Amino acid sequence: MTATPPDVQALASAHLWGHFSKLTPEDAGGTTVIERGEGCYVWDTNGNRYLDGLAGLFVSQVGHGRHELAAAMAAQAEKLAYFPVWTYAHPTAVELAARLASLAPGDLNRVFFTTGGGEAVETAWKLARQYHVMRGDTGRYKVISRNLAYHGTTLGALMITGLEAIKETFAPMIPAAGIKVPNTNSYRYEDTSPEALLMPADAIEDAIISADPDTVAAVYLEPVQNSGGCFTPPAGYFERVREICDRHGVLLVSDEVICAFGRLGDWFGASRLGYQPDMITMAKGLTSGYAPLGGVMVSDRIAEEFLAHDEAFLHGITYGGHPVSCAVALANLDIMEREGLMARVRTHEATFRAKLDDLRDLPIVGDVRGMGYFYGIELVKDTATKAMFTDEEADHLLRGVLTPTLIENGLLCRADDRGEPVIQLSPPLIAGPDEFDEIVRIIRIALLGAMEAMATAGIGGATA
């Protein structure tokens, strides 16, 4: 006798607390439960197929259903399922650390492993603090980061995050050590001269001086800022930031939880953009999501301070450098090298961008920006005026119209309101022109529906 399968949607509604999710499902049909994946696609428990246009959550570089990654995990679990890297080591953590050091730019030769990105962000802050203290700069603890930037939601990482909406409730619990500076959303600039575009870099120096340079420990920047919709840096931005940090003795942390491992067409975003950070935070694409793993790449000059003082870094995470996670990371990097995924992204990024630019004929599309396989489409009431939506209008546009239409037509991506409304895209690195065509086709359907809904509601000047 065959057992009746459980109603997983009902069980999810009753027992699962989704991240950044309301307890009431967004969809009237119940929580969408994704059951399996293959390549660039996933299927839900009702048999519906979706193109994974966000790589899960900027994670699945090599695609879903890679049996060789599952096999690598199983083989490691049979040999050594768990052992910590507290005092001890194990072969997969050692091999992975050496492998990452060979791929990272400059002298980033040490790796401190975590289980995810938020932990990596906090780890880098604590490393920066202890490094300065050992050097006698005991007043340095503050961190500078950009408006709208997302760096995690644990309390330390939340201090560095620049999204006030997700911080307000927890404000009494958050350390008062965060300083925010402008991001690089040049679409909203009135002056787009080369020097004006570098204003956000100069603002970092102004913030350091205003805060007192002797109190600032680090600057955190993403190569391409995720939150707000894929803000790219202007020419010379990171070169100037590096000069500013060096001038004031401040460490530069490149937060590459999203941008590393091929997302921008190189192993690390800093390599693609040509700058040298003191630390790189990483996670997500390191394992293509097959197991949790993150970490911090650390420069020799920081590590040498710990060696010189013969001091331990006062920090540790039980599952950081987990043997199974490290094994799958090594296998994931093997696939990326064997299949030439860095070159694939560089080869196809212009095609991807061009197809997205074709959507500019719609008056709701204000800007298309990004690089590699990482793009944002900013939506406006009217391109002529760049008029912005109210909060209520944006909420209706994104949650009431765009998201359900995208899902109904088989595309999972992000329709986001952290900043102005954007559609964000980050497909697996194995995607190509066929997947780009499908992405653009579905987005066009959704945007036409949004324009019709706007016209019906008397919002803006765009008409379908």
C-alpha positions as CSV (number, residue, x, y, z in Angstrom):
1,M,0.0,0.0,0.0
2,T,1.4,3.4,-1.0
3,A,1.5,6.0,1.7
4,T,-0.2,9.3,1.0
5,P,2.4,12.0,0.6
6,P,2.2,14.8,3.2
7,D,0.8,18.1,2.2
8,V,4.1,20.0,2.3
9,Q,2.5,23.4,1.6
10,A,0.2,23.0,4.6
11,L,3.1,21.8,6.8
12,A,5.2,24.7,5.6
13,S,2.5,27.2,6.5
14,A,2.1,25.6,10.0
15,H,5.7,25.0,11.0
16,L,8.3,26.6,8.8
17,W,9.4,30.2,9.5
18,G,10.9,31.5,6.3
19,H,13.7,34.0,6.3
20,F,12.7,37.6,5.5
21,S,9.2,36.1,5.1
22,K,5.8,36.8,6.5
23,L,4.2,33.9,8.3
24,T,1.2,34.3,6.0
25,P,2.3,33.0,2.5
26,E,2.6,35.8,-0.1
27,D,0.9,33.5,-2.6
28,A,-2.8,32.8,-2.0
29,G,-2.1,29.2,-3.2
30,G,0.3,28.6,-0.3
31,T,4.0,28.5,0.0
32,T,5.9,27.5,-3.1
33,V,7.9,24.4,-2.2
34,I,10.9,23.8,-4.5
35,E,11.5,20.1,-4.7
36,R,14.4,19.4,-7.1
37,G,16.8,21.1,-9.5
38,E,18.7,20.4,-12.7
39,G,21.0,22.8,-14.4
40,C,19.5,26.3,-14.5
41,Y,16.0,25.1,-13.6
42,V,14.1,24.0,-10.5
43,W,10.7,22.3,-10.0
44,D,8.1,22.7,-7.2
45,T,6.1,20.0,-5.6
46,N,3.3,20.7,-8.1
47,G,5.5,19.9,-11.0
48,N,5.9,23.5,-12.2
49,R,9.3,24.4,-13.7
50,Y,11.1,27.7,-13.1
51,L,14.2,29.2,-14.6
52,D,16.4,30.0,-11.5
53,G,17.3,33.6,-12.5
54,L,18.9,34.3,-9.1
55,A,21.0,31.2,-8.7
56,G,19.0,30.4,-5.6
57,L,20.3,33.4,-3.7
58,F,23.4,34.4,-5.8
59,V,24.7,30.9,-4.9
60,S,24.4,28.2,-7.5
61,Q,27.3,28.9,-9.8
62,V,27.6,25.5,-11.5
63,G,23.9,24.8,-11.5
64,H,21.6,22.4,-9.7
65,G,21.8,18.6,-9.7
66,R,25.6,18.2,-10.1
67,H,26.0,14.6,-9.1
68,E,29.8,14.9,-8.8
69,L,29.3,17.4,-6.0
70,A,27.0,15.1,-4.1
71,A,29.5,12.3,-4.6
72,A,32.3,14.4,-3.2
73,M,30.2,15.2,-0.1
74,A,29.3,11.5,0.4
75,A,32.9,10.4,0.1
76,Q,34.1,12.9,2.6
77,A,31.2,12.2,5.1
78,E,32.2,8.5,5.0
79,K,35.9,9.3,5.7
80,L,35.6,12.2,8.2
81,A,32.2,13.8,8.6
82,Y,33.2,16.4,11.2
83,F,36.2,17.7,13.0
84,P,36.8,21.3,14.1
85,V,39.7,23.6,13.0
86,W,40.1,24.7,16.6
87,T,43.8,24.0,17.3
88,Y,43.5,21.0,14.9
89,A,43.2,20.8,11.2
90,H,41.9,18.3,8.6
91,P,43.0,17.8,5.0
92,T,40.1,19.3,3.2
93,A,40.3,22.6,5.1
94,V,44.1,22.7,4.5
95,E,43.8,21.9,0.8
96,L,41.0,24.4,0.3
97,A,42.8,27.2,2.1
98,A,45.9,26.7,-0.1
99,R,43.7,26.6,-3.2
100,L,42.0,29.8,-2.3
101,A,45.3,31.5,-1.5
102,S,46.5,30.6,-5.0
103,L,43.4,32.2,-6.6
104,A,43.1,35.4,-4.4
105,P,44.8,38.6,-5.5
106,G,48.1,39.8,-3.9
107,D,49.1,38.6,-0.5
108,L,45.8,37.3,0.7
109,N,47.3,34.0,1.8
110,R,45.4,33.1,5.0
111,V,41.8,31.8,5.3
112,F,39.6,31.9,8.3
113,F,36.6,29.7,7.6
114,T,33.0,30.4,8.7
115,T,29.7,28.8,7.7
116,G,28.3,31.8,5.8
117,G,28.5,35.4,4.7
118,G,27.2,37.3,7.8
119,E,29.7,35.4,10.0
120,A,32.5,36.3,7.5
121,V,31.6,40.0,7.7
122,E,31.7,39.9,11.6
123,T,34.9,37.9,11.5
124,A,36.7,40.5,9.4
125,W,35.5,43.3,11.7
126,K,36.8,41.4,14.8
127,L,40.1,40.6,12.9
128,A,40.5,44.3,12.1
129,R,39.8,45.3,15.7
130,Q,42.3,42.9,17.2
131,Y,44.9,43.7,14.5
132,H,44.8,47.4,15.4
133,V,44.8,46.7,19.1
134,M,48.0,44.6,18.8
135,R,49.6,47.5,16.9
136,G,48.8,49.9,19.7
137,D,45.9,51.6,17.9
138,T,43.4,50.7,20.6
139,G,40.9,53.4,19.7
140,R,40.1,51.9,16.3
141,Y,36.8,50.0,16.1
142,K,34.5,52.0,13.7
143,V,33.5,50.7,10.3
144,I,32.5,52.7,7.2
145,S,30.1,51.2,4.7
146,R,27.7,52.5,2.0
147,N,24.1,53.5,2.1
148,L,21.7,50.6,1.2
149,A,24.5,48.1,1.3
150,Y,23.6,44.7,2.7
151,H,26.4,43.0,4.7
152,G,24.3,40.6,6.9
153,T,21.8,40.5,9.7
154,T,23.5,39.2,12.8
155,L,24.0,42.2,15.1
156,G,27.6,42.9,14.2
157,A,27.0,42.5,10.5
158,L,23.8,44.5,10.8
159,M,25.8,47.4,12.2
160,I,27.7,47.4,8.9
161,T,24.6,46.9,6.8
162,G,23.2,50.2,5.4
163,L,19.5,49.3,5.2
164,E,17.7,51.3,7.9
165,A,14.4,49.5,7.4
166,I,15.7,46.2,8.7
167,K,17.7,47.8,11.5
168,E,15.1,50.1,13.1
169,T,13.5,47.4,15.4
170,F,16.8,46.2,16.6
171,A,18.5,49.6,16.9
172,P,19.0,49.4,20.8
173,M,20.9,46.2,20.3
174,I,23.2,47.3,17.5
175,P,26.7,48.6,18.2
176,A,27.1,52.3,17.6
177,A,30.2,51.9,15.4
178,G,28.8,52.1,11.9
179,I,29.3,55.1,9.6
180,K,27.5,55.3,6.3
181,V,28.6,57.0,3.1
182,P,27.0,57.4,-0.4
183,N,26.8,54.5,-2.8
184,T,27.7,54.7,-6.5
185,N,24.2,54.8,-8.0
186,S,25.2,57.3,-10.7
187,Y,21.8,57.0,-12.4
188,R,20.6,59.4,-9.8
189,Y,23.4,61.9,-10.2
190,E,22.8,65.3,-11.8
191,D,26.6,65.8,-12.5
192,T,28.1,62.8,-14.2
193,S,31.6,64.2,-14.8
194,P,34.5,61.9,-13.9
195,E,35.3,63.9,-10.7
196,A,31.6,64.0,-9.7
197,L,31.4,60.2,-10.1
198,L,34.2,59.9,-7.6
199,M,32.4,61.8,-5.0
200,P,31.4,58.6,-3.1
201,A,35.1,57.7,-2.8
202,D,36.0,61.2,-1.5
203,A,33.1,60.9,1.0
204,I,34.9,58.0,2.6
205,E,37.8,60.2,3.4
206,D,35.5,62.9,4.7
207,A,33.8,60.3,6.9
208,I,37.2,59.1,8.3
209,I,38.3,62.6,9.1
210,S,35.0,63.5,10.7
211,A,34.9,60.4,12.8
212,D,38.6,60.9,13.8
213,P,41.0,58.6,11.8
214,D,42.3,57.1,15.0
215,T,38.9,55.5,15.7
216,V,38.3,54.0,12.2
217,A,39.2,50.3,11.8
218,A,37.9,49.3,8.4
219,V,36.0,50.3,5.2
220,Y,33.6,47.6,3.8
221,L,32.7,47.7,0.1
222,E,31.2,45.3,-2.3
223,P,32.9,45.2,-5.8
224,V,29.3,45.6,-7.2
225,Q,26.8,46.7,-4.6
226,N,24.0,44.2,-4.4
227,S,21.3,46.0,-2.4
228,G,19.7,48.8,-4.4
229,G,20.3,47.0,-7.7
230,C,23.8,46.2,-8.7
231,F,25.6,49.6,-8.4
232,T,28.9,49.4,-10.3
233,P,31.9,51.5,-9.4
234,P,33.1,54.4,-11.6
235,A,36.5,54.3,-13.1
236,G,39.2,55.1,-10.5
237,Y,36.8,54.5,-7.5
238,F,38.7,51.6,-5.9
239,E,42.1,53.1,-6.7
240,R,41.1,56.3,-4.8
241,V,39.6,54.3,-1.9
242,R,42.8,52.3,-1.6
243,E,44.8,55.5,-1.4
244,I,42.5,56.9,1.2
245,C,42.6,53.8,3.4
246,D,46.4,53.7,3.2
247,R,46.7,57.4,4.1
248,H,44.7,56.9,7.2
249,G,45.8,53.4,8.3
250,V,42.3,51.9,7.7
251,L,41.9,48.4,6.4
252,L,39.9,47.8,3.2
253,V,37.5,44.8,3.3
254,S,36.1,43.7,0.0
255,D,32.8,42.0,0.8
256,E,32.5,39.4,-2.0
257,V,29.9,37.1,-0.5
258,I,28.1,37.6,-3.8
259,C,30.7,38.8,-6.2
260,A,33.4,36.1,-5.8
261,F,33.7,32.8,-7.7
262,G,32.8,33.9,-11.1
263,R,29.8,36.1,-10.6
264,L,31.7,39.0,-12.1
265,G,33.8,36.8,-14.5
266,D,36.8,36.3,-12.2
267,W,37.6,34.3,-9.1
268,F,37.2,37.5,-7.0
269,G,35.6,40.8,-7.8
270,A,38.7,42.7,-6.6
271,S,40.7,40.9,-9.3
272,R,38.2,41.8,-12.0
273,L,38.2,45.4,-11.0
274,G,41.9,45.7,-10.3
275,Y,42.2,46.6,-6.6
276,Q,44.0,45.1,-3.6
277,P,41.9,44.7,-0.4
278,D,43.3,43.7,3.0
279,M,40.6,41.2,3.5
280,I,37.9,39.5,1.3
281,T,34.8,38.1,2.8
282,M,33.2,35.2,0.9
283,A,30.5,32.5,1.0
284,K,27.7,31.5,-1.4
285,G,29.3,30.5,-4.7
286,L,32.3,28.9,-2.9
287,T,30.3,25.7,-2.7
288,S,27.5,26.6,-5.3
289,G,25.2,26.2,-2.3
290,Y,25.7,22.5,-1.9
291,A,26.8,23.0,1.7
292,P,27.2,26.0,3.9
293,L,30.7,27.6,3.9
294,G,32.1,31.0,4.1
295,G,35.4,32.6,5.1
296,V,37.7,35.6,5.2
297,M,40.8,35.8,3.0
298,V,43.4,37.7,5.1
299,S,46.5,39.6,4.0
300,D,50.0,38.6,5.1
301,R,50.5,41.9,6.9
302,I,47.5,41.2,9.1
303,A,48.5,37.6,9.8
304,E,52.1,38.7,10.5
305,E,51.0,40.9,13.4
306,F,49.4,37.8,15.0
307,L,52.6,35.8,14.4
308,A,54.8,38.6,15.8
309,H,52.7,38.8,19.0
310,D,52.2,35.0,19.2
311,E,48.5,35.7,19.9
312,A,45.4,33.7,19.0
313,F,42.6,35.4,17.2
314,L,39.9,35.4,19.9
315,H,37.1,34.0,17.7
316,G,35.8,30.6,16.5
317,I,32.8,28.9,14.9
318,T,31.9,25.3,15.5
319,Y,31.2,24.4,11.9
320,G,33.6,26.8,10.3
321,G,35.8,24.8,7.8
322,H,33.5,21.8,8.0
323,P,35.1,18.8,6.3
324,V,32.2,18.0,4.0
325,S,31.7,21.7,3.1
326,C,35.4,22.0,2.3
327,A,35.3,18.9,0.2
328,V,32.4,20.1,-1.9
329,A,34.1,23.5,-2.3
330,L,37.1,21.8,-3.8
331,A,35.0,19.8,-6.2
332,N,33.0,23.0,-7.1
333,L,36.2,24.8,-7.9
334,D,37.3,21.8,-10.0
335,I,34.1,22.1,-12.1
336,M,34.5,25.8,-12.5
337,E,38.1,25.4,-13.7
338,R,37.3,22.4,-15.9
339,E,34.3,24.0,-17.6
340,G,36.0,27.4,-17.9
341,L,33.2,29.3,-16.2
342,M,35.2,32.5,-15.6
343,A,35.8,32.7,-19.4
344,R,32.2,31.8,-20.1
345,V,30.9,34.7,-18.0
346,R,33.3,37.1,-19.7
347,T,32.3,35.8,-23.1
348,H,28.6,36.0,-22.6
349,E,28.2,39.1,-20.3
350,A,27.9,41.5,-23.3
351,T,25.2,39.4,-24.8
352,F,23.3,39.2,-21.5
353,R,23.6,43.0,-21.0
354,A,22.5,43.7,-24.6
355,K,19.4,41.5,-24.2
356,L,18.5,43.3,-20.9
357,D,19.1,46.7,-22.6
358,D,16.4,45.7,-25.2
359,L,13.9,46.2,-22.3
360,R,14.7,50.0,-22.3
361,D,12.0,50.5,-25.0
362,L,9.5,50.2,-22.1
363,P,9.0,53.5,-20.3
364,I,9.0,51.8,-16.9
365,V,12.7,50.8,-17.3
366,G,14.9,53.5,-16.0
367,D,18.3,51.9,-15.8
368,V,20.0,48.6,-16.5
369,R,23.3,48.1,-14.6
370,G,25.8,45.5,-13.4
371,M,28.5,43.3,-14.9
372,G,29.3,39.6,-15.4
373,Y,26.2,37.6,-14.5
374,F,24.9,40.1,-12.0
375,Y,22.4,42.8,-13.2
376,G,19.7,45.1,-11.8
377,I,16.9,46.8,-13.7
378,E,15.7,50.0,-11.9
379,L,12.0,50.8,-12.5
380,V,10.6,54.3,-12.6
381,K,7.2,56.0,-13.2
382,D,8.6,57.6,-16.3
383,T,12.1,57.5,-17.9
384,A,11.9,61.2,-19.0
385,T,11.7,62.4,-15.4
386,K,13.1,59.4,-13.5
387,A,10.1,59.9,-11.2
388,M,10.2,57.5,-8.2
389,F,7.3,55.4,-6.8
390,T,5.9,56.0,-3.4
391,D,6.4,53.2,-0.9
392,E,2.9,52.1,-1.3
393,E,3.1,52.2,-5.1
394,A,6.4,50.2,-5.0
395,D,5.0,47.6,-2.7
396,H,2.0,47.1,-5.0
397,L,4.2,47.0,-8.1
398,L,6.6,44.5,-6.8
399,R,4.5,42.2,-4.6
400,G,1.1,42.7,-6.1
401,V,2.0,42.6,-9.8
402,L,5.6,41.8,-10.7
403,T,6.5,38.9,-8.4
404,P,3.4,36.8,-9.0
405,T,3.6,37.4,-12.8
406,L,7.2,36.4,-13.0
407,I,6.6,33.2,-11.0
408,E,3.4,32.4,-13.0
409,N,5.5,32.6,-16.2
410,G,8.3,30.5,-14.8
411,L,11.1,32.8,-13.7
412,L,12.5,33.1,-10.2
413,C,14.4,36.3,-9.6
414,R,14.3,39.2,-7.2
415,A,11.8,42.1,-7.4
416,D,13.2,44.2,-4.6
417,D,12.4,47.5,-2.9
418,R,15.6,48.1,-0.9
419,G,16.1,51.5,-2.5
420,E,14.1,52.1,-5.7
421,P,12.2,49.2,-7.2
422,V,14.5,46.9,-9.1
423,I,14.4,43.5,-10.8
424,Q,17.6,41.7,-10.0
425,L,19.2,38.9,-12.0
426,S,22.0,36.5,-11.1
427,P,21.6,33.2,-13.1
428,P,23.9,30.2,-12.7
429,L,27.2,30.6,-14.5
430,I,26.3,27.8,-16.9
431,A,23.5,29.9,-18.3
432,G,23.8,31.1,-21.9
433,P,21.9,32.9,-24.7
434,D,18.9,30.6,-24.6
435,E,18.4,31.3,-20.9
436,F,18.9,35.0,-21.4
437,D,16.2,35.0,-24.1
438,E,13.8,33.3,-21.7
439,I,14.6,35.7,-18.9
440,V,14.0,38.7,-21.0
441,R,10.8,37.3,-22.5
442,I,9.3,36.7,-19.1
443,I,10.4,40.0,-17.7
444,R,8.9,41.8,-20.6
445,I,5.5,40.1,-20.0
446,A,5.7,41.1,-16.3
447,L,6.7,44.7,-17.0
448,L,3.9,45.1,-19.6
449,G,1.5,43.9,-16.9
450,A,3.0,46.3,-14.4
451,M,2.6,49.2,-16.9
452,E,-1.1,48.2,-17.4
453,A,-1.7,48.1,-13.7
454,M,0.0,51.5,-13.3
455,A,-2.1,53.0,-16.0
456,T,-5.3,51.6,-14.4
457,A,-4.3,53.0,-11.1
458,G,-3.4,56.4,-12.6
459,I,0.3,56.1,-11.6
460,G,3.0,57.7,-13.7
461,G,3.3,58.5,-17.4
462,A,4.1,55.0,-18.7
463,T,1.4,53.3,-20.7
464,A,1.4,49.7,-22.0
